[in-house]
Amino acid sequence: MFRFDEWNSQGFANFTSNEGDTGFSSAQDWGHFDDSTDPFNVKNFVQSNDGEQDEEWDFDPKKQVDNGGVEGDDENCCECTVQPLVELEEKSVPTGTDNETKTHHFHVTQLYRWGKNVTQQFEWKNRAKDTSIEFWQDNKTGKIRIICRENLTGKLRMNQFVSNSPNVKELSPQSCKWGPCVDDSIAQEENNQGVSLWAVKFAAPELCKQFQSALSEAAEKNKQAQEAK
């Protein structure tokens, strides 16, 4: 058990007399917490084992008994080392473009797809924003497809081979549309052929014009690749 300095008979007398009928003693008997002689200081604890010699209990919350007395962290009073239970090896993950070459890259502010809303009315639905449209050409067949992923998650939001007749039309100086075309991402989501219309908005009119030119150029190359079969 743990006890403070022995409480002598004089201390007990003071307990009942110093404060009248209240039964509370003064700081002289019970001590206080503002000086080095404070009998309540944790350093003054004495451990008493029945019938054995008393021994001082040197308590220091920063000391680790099982760590050779090494100073611990101020916040949790210990040093923690977490070792992995399983060692994992790095593995290469296919990107889907391993056998392709990127020919164009356009930053877009918004990508839209023509589809039904919750009221079953057709409208331009937001497909992705603040992302990029990339043109990839197959190294063997020469065919070109365009893909777009969500900026944060990397989820594939557009994946389509450029058709021979993309029907590109300008909606505004900074936006244009094309289609119908077959998009693989739509086909997987809706369990259909993925036929869809698309629109895109850019930050500057120059980017919009460059994208339209790249789309028309890709359509011509895909047409030539198809005829060469």
Summary of the structure (lengths in Angstrom):
residues: 229
radius of gyration: 39.1
end to end distance: 93.4
largest distance: 113.6
contacts: 528
relative contact order: 0.10
helix: 23%
strand: 32%
